[in-house]
Amino acid sequence: MFSKIDVNGTGACELYKILKSAQPNADGSEDITWNFTKFLVDKNGKVVKRFDPKTSPEDIATQLDSLL
């Protein structure tokens, strides 16, 4: 049911390729540099924002109302 996937490089999972290309890092790179990078996706599947690993779920929750 679960298996390890790559999130960077040529073997990256297609989902992560889509997420990263839609919302690159602040420096313009697409690579995920650390675990717990988060992406906010709206109800239409548009990638709205990328959050660094230190961003808490509570901080992200404040942005959800505008997407519902």
MODELLER restraints for C-alpha pairs under 7 A, 6 or more apart:
rsr = mdl.restraints
at = mdl.atoms
rsr.add(forms.Gaussian(group=physical.xy_distance, feature=features.Distance(at['CA:5:A'], at['CA:13:A']), mean=6.41, stdev=0.5))
rsr.add(forms.Gaussian(group=physical.xy_distance, feature=features.Distance(at['CA:6:A'], at['CA:12:A']), mean=4.58, stdev=0.5))
rsr.add(forms.Gaussian(group=physical.xy_distance, feature=features.Distance(at['CA:6:A'], at['CA:13:A']), mean=5.90, stdev=0.5))
rsr.add(forms.Gaussian(group=physical.xy_distance, feature=features.Distance(at['CA:7:A'], at['CA:13:A']), mean=5.84, stdev=0.5))
rsr.add(forms.Gaussian(group=physical.xy_distance, feature=features.Distance(at['CA:7:A'], at['CA:16:A']), mean=5.75, stdev=0.5))
rsr.add(forms.Gaussian(group=physical.xy_distance, feature=features.Distance(at['CA:7:A'], at['CA:32:A']), mean=6.95, stdev=0.5))
rsr.add(forms.Gaussian(group=physical.xy_distance, feature=features.Distance(at['CA:8:A'], at['CA:31:A']), mean=5.78, stdev=0.5))
rsr.add(forms.Gaussian(group=physical.xy_distance, feature=features.Distance(at['CA:8:A'], at['CA:32:A']), mean=6.66, stdev=0.5))
rsr.add(forms.Gaussian(group=physical.xy_distance, feature=features.Distance(at['CA:19:A'], at['CA:47:A']), mean=6.47, stdev=0.5))
rsr.add(forms.Gaussian(group=physical.xy_distance, feature=features.Distance(at['CA:20:A'], at['CA:30:A']), mean=5.17, stdev=0.5))
rsr.add(forms.Gaussian(group=physical.xy_distance, feature=features.Distance(at['CA:21:A'], at['CA:30:A']), mean=6.25, stdev=0.5))
rsr.add(forms.Gaussian(group=physical.xy_distance, feature=features.Distance(at['CA:22:A'], at['CA:47:A']), mean=6.20, stdev=0.5))
rsr.add(forms.Gaussian(group=physical.xy_distance, feature=features.Distance(at['CA:23:A'], at['CA:47:A']), mean=6.94, stdev=0.5))
rsr.add(forms.Gaussian(group=physical.xy_distance, feature=features.Distance(at['CA:23:A'], at['CA:49:A']), mean=6.26, stdev=0.5))
rsr.add(forms.Gaussian(group=physical.xy_distance, feature=features.Distance(at['CA:23:A'], at['CA:50:A']), mean=5.82, stdev=0.5))
rsr.add(forms.Gaussian(group=physical.xy_distance, feature=features.Distance(at['CA:24:A'], at['CA:30:A']), mean=4.45, stdev=0.5))
rsr.add(forms.Gaussian(group=physical.xy_distance, feature=features.Distance(at['CA:34:A'], at['CA:53:A']), mean=6.84, stdev=0.5))
rsr.add(forms.Gaussian(group=physical.xy_distance, feature=features.Distance(at['CA:35:A'], at['CA:53:A']), mean=6.54, stdev=0.5))
rsr.add(forms.Gaussian(group=physical.xy_distance, feature=features.Distance(at['CA:36:A'], at['CA:53:A']), mean=4.69, stdev=0.5))
rsr.add(forms.Gaussian(group=physical.xy_distance, feature=features.Distance(at['CA:37:A'], at['CA:51:A']), mean=5.89, stdev=0.5))
rsr.add(forms.Gaussian(group=physical.xy_distance, feature=features.Distance(at['CA:37:A'], at['CA:52:A']), mean=4.98, stdev=0.5))
rsr.add(forms.Gaussian(group=physical.xy_distance, feature=features.Distance(at['CA:37:A'], at['CA:53:A']), mean=4.57, stdev=0.5))
rsr.add(forms.Gaussian(group=physical.xy_distance, feature=features.Distance(at['CA:38:A'], at['CA:50:A']), mean=5.84, stdev=0.5))
rsr.add(forms.Gaussian(group=physical.xy_distance, feature=features.Distance(at['CA:38:A'], at['CA:51:A']), mean=4.98, stdev=0.5))
rsr.add(forms.Gaussian(group=physical.xy_distance, feature=features.Distance(at['CA:38:A'], at['CA:52:A']), mean=6.50, stdev=0.5))
rsr.add(forms.Gaussian(group=physical.xy_distance, feature=features.Distance(at['CA:38:A'], at['CA:53:A']), mean=6.87, stdev=0.5))
rsr.add(forms.Gaussian(group=physical.xy_distance, feature=features.Distance(at['CA:39:A'], at['CA:47:A']), mean=7.00, stdev=0.5))
rsr.add(forms.Gaussian(group=physical.xy_distance, feature=features.Distance(at['CA:39:A'], at['CA:49:A']), mean=5.80, stdev=0.5))
rsr.add(forms.Gaussian(group=physical.xy_distance, feature=features.Distance(at['CA:39:A'], at['CA:50:A']), mean=4.55, stdev=0.5))
rsr.add(forms.Gaussian(group=physical.xy_distance, feature=features.Distance(at['CA:39:A'], at['CA:51:A']), mean=6.11, stdev=0.5))
rsr.add(forms.Gaussian(group=physical.xy_distance, feature=features.Distance(at['CA:40:A'], at['CA:47:A']), mean=6.02, stdev=0.5))
rsr.add(forms.Gaussian(group=physical.xy_distance, feature=features.Distance(at['CA:40:A'], at['CA:48:A']), mean=5.45, stdev=0.5))
rsr.add(forms.Gaussian(group=physical.xy_distance, feature=features.Distance(at['CA:40:A'], at['CA:49:A']), mean=5.21, stdev=0.5))
rsr.add(forms.Gaussian(group=physical.xy_distance, feature=features.Distance(at['CA:40:A'], at['CA:50:A']), mean=6.40, stdev=0.5))
rsr.add(forms.Gaussian(group=physical.xy_distance, feature=features.Distance(at['CA:41:A'], at['CA:47:A']), mean=4.39, stdev=0.5))
rsr.add(forms.Gaussian(group=physical.xy_distance, feature=features.Distance(at['CA:41:A'], at['CA:48:A']), mean=5.40, stdev=0.5))
rsr.add(forms.Gaussian(group=physical.xy_distance, feature=features.Distance(at['CA:42:A'], at['CA:48:A']), mean=6.51, stdev=0.5))
rsr.add(forms.Gaussian(group=physical.xy_distance, feature=features.Distance(at['CA:42:A'], at['CA:67:A']), mean=6.08, stdev=0.5))
